[in-house]
Amino acid sequence: MALQNRVTPFGEIIATPARGTFMGNRGCLHDSDRCLGRSRWKGKAWICCLIESDRRIRNGPYPVMTPGYYTELFFLDEAVALAAGHRPCYECRRADARAFAGGWPSDTPPTAPEIDRTLHEERIDKTAPQKKRRHERRFEDLPNGAFVEWKAEAWLVWGTAMFRYTPAEYVEKVQRPGGTVEVDVLTPPSVLSVLAGGYAGRLRRNLHESADIPGA
């Protein structure tokens, strides 16, 4: 049976047999039975890691969701991780983490804890702490790599197109609505600024192969 460890663009953690291309960490969220408790939104440091790297090897000496260890989470791709409110890991993705911080909307690059505090505020709906916050924007103002909620589904915005998310792949491509049409955005505002500032170029190579984007 699939473990409950796949993160969606809505920030939810679901059980699915579909495999991801990036791994994440929010701390230890599971119990001795490898089931999630209610604390999955409390921690501020939400990171996005490589599944395997020279610094952190996922296929280690212990199984996924070993009691007492951090809960290994997985994403379809990095765009999903950013939409959920995760940031690149400074340990296994140092170049990406520095580029991400370099595009942060501040006078000087922030520290990781500063990024975490801001993202925590931007992803938490204070009226419903177990629900992800939305941010209303116009389609024309969205950068490549943003995720929106459109017709009750999550969609990746890129160029003039949108791609519908499923846990296994992107399954539908439609024309992006134009101009001043407003939409609920899942990607936090600060991440939108980072994407608009150039990080979308790095993100492009980390999209799932099912996203039909030339050169991705």
N, C-alpha and C positions, 0 to 999 in steps of 0.2 A: 504494500500500500504506500502511496506517495506521501512523503512528509509535508507538513505545512511550512514551507520555507521559500516559496516563490513570491516576490514582491511585484505588485502591479503599479501602473502609473498613478493610481489612486492612493498609493501608500499602503494598501491592504496586503496581507500576507495570506496566500492561499495554498492549497495542496493541488499539485498537478504533476503528471509524469513527464511533462515537457521539460527539456533541459535549457538552462540559461547559458549565456556567454560571458557574464561577469558575476562576481560574488560580492556579497555585502555583509555588513556587520553593524548591529545596533547594541551589542552587548549580549549577555545571556538572557534569553527570553523564554527558554523551555524548562520543563521539569524533568524528573527522573524517568518519565514515560515518553519523553521527547514530544510533549504536547506544549503548546504555547499558553502562557497565562495572559493576564490583562495589562501587563507592564510594557507592552511592545512599543508604546508611544512616549514613554517617560524619558529615556535617555536623549541627550542632545547630540552626541557624536554618532552620526550616521554616515558610514563611508562606503565607497564602491571600490572593490579590489579586483585584481586579476585572479582568475581561478587557479592558475599556476604561475609562479614566478621564481626567480633565483633567490628571493628573500622569504617568500611564504609559499610552501607547497601544500596544496589542498589535500593531496593524497598522502596524508601523514599517518602516524601510528594509531590514530583513533578515528572511529566512524563519525559521520556527520551527526551533529546534535548530540554529542556525548554529554551526559549530565555534568554540570560544573564548568563546562567550556562555553565560549561564546557561541551564539546561534548562527550557523552559516546560512545566509540568505542568498538568493539567486535572482538575476534579472535577465530578461530577454536580451537587452543591450544597454549601453550606457545612457541613451536617451531616456529610457524607462527609469533608470536609477536616479538621474537628475530630476525627473518629474516627481518622483516619490519624495525627493528632498535629501538625497544622499550626495556626497561630494567625493572627488577622487582621493584615494588613499596616499598619504605622504610616504608610506613605507614601501609599497610595491609599485606605485605609479607616481614617482616623485616628479618627473617632467610634466605630466598632466596636472598634478596638484599645483605646481608652481605656476603653470600657465593659467589655471583656473583662478588662483589667487591674484595673479597679475591683471586679470580682467574684472576683478571685483569693483563694484561702484563705490570706491573710496579714494582718498587722496594718496594713500600708501597701501601696499598689499597687506591684507589682514593676516593675523595668525589663524591657525586651525580652530582654536577655541572661539575666536571672534566670529569666524564663518559659521561654526556650529550654533552659536547663540542666535545669530540672525536667521539662519535656516529654520531653527526650532520655532521661532516666532512666526515665520512665514508659512510653515506647513501645518500648524496646529489650529484647528477651529476651536476657539475658546468657548464657544457655546455648546460644543460637543467634542470633548477632548479625544475621543476615539475615532474622530472623523477628520479627513484631510480638508484643509482650507482651500477654497477656490479664490481666484483673483480675476476680476472682469477686465478684459482688454478688447480692443478692436483687432480684427484679423490683420489689418494692414500694418499694425504695430508689432506683430509677432516675428521673432527671428527664426531662422532655420533651427530645428531641433526642439522646438517647444511642443508640449503636449496640451491638448485641449479636451474638454468634455463636450461632445457634440452628439445630439440625439441619443443620450444616455450611454455612449461608448467613448473610449479613449482613442484619440487620433494624434498621430505624429504629423507635425506641420513641416513641410520642406518645399521651398520654391513655390510654385503655383499649385502644388498638390498636397493632399492629406492621405495618410495611410492608417487604416484601422488596425488597432492592436488586438491580438489574442495572445494567450500565454505561450503558444508554440511559434507564432510568426505573424507578420503583417499579411492580411488576407484580402484587402480591398484598397484600391486607389481611386480617389475622387478629386474633382477640382476644388481647390481651396476657395471658400466664399470670399467675395471681394470687399474692398474698401472699409466702410465704417460699420459693417456688421459686427456686433459684439458677441463675445463668447466667454464661457468660464474656462480659465486657464489653470491647469494642474501644476505646471512648472513654476516654482517660486519666483517672485519678481527679481530678486538679486541674481538668480541663475539666468533669467531672461537677459539681463544686462551683460552677463559674462558671455553668453552665446552671441549676442549682438556685437560684442566687442572683438570677436574673432575666434572664440573657443569652438564655435560650430565647425570650423575647419578641421580641428582635431577630432571632434565628435564624429564627423562623417565616416572616418575609417572604423569607428567602433559601433556602427549601426548593424543590426541583424541583416543577413544576406537577403532576406525576403523583402526588404525595402527597396523598391525599384527606382534607385537614384543613380543616374549616370556617374561613374567614377567613385561611387561609395565602396 
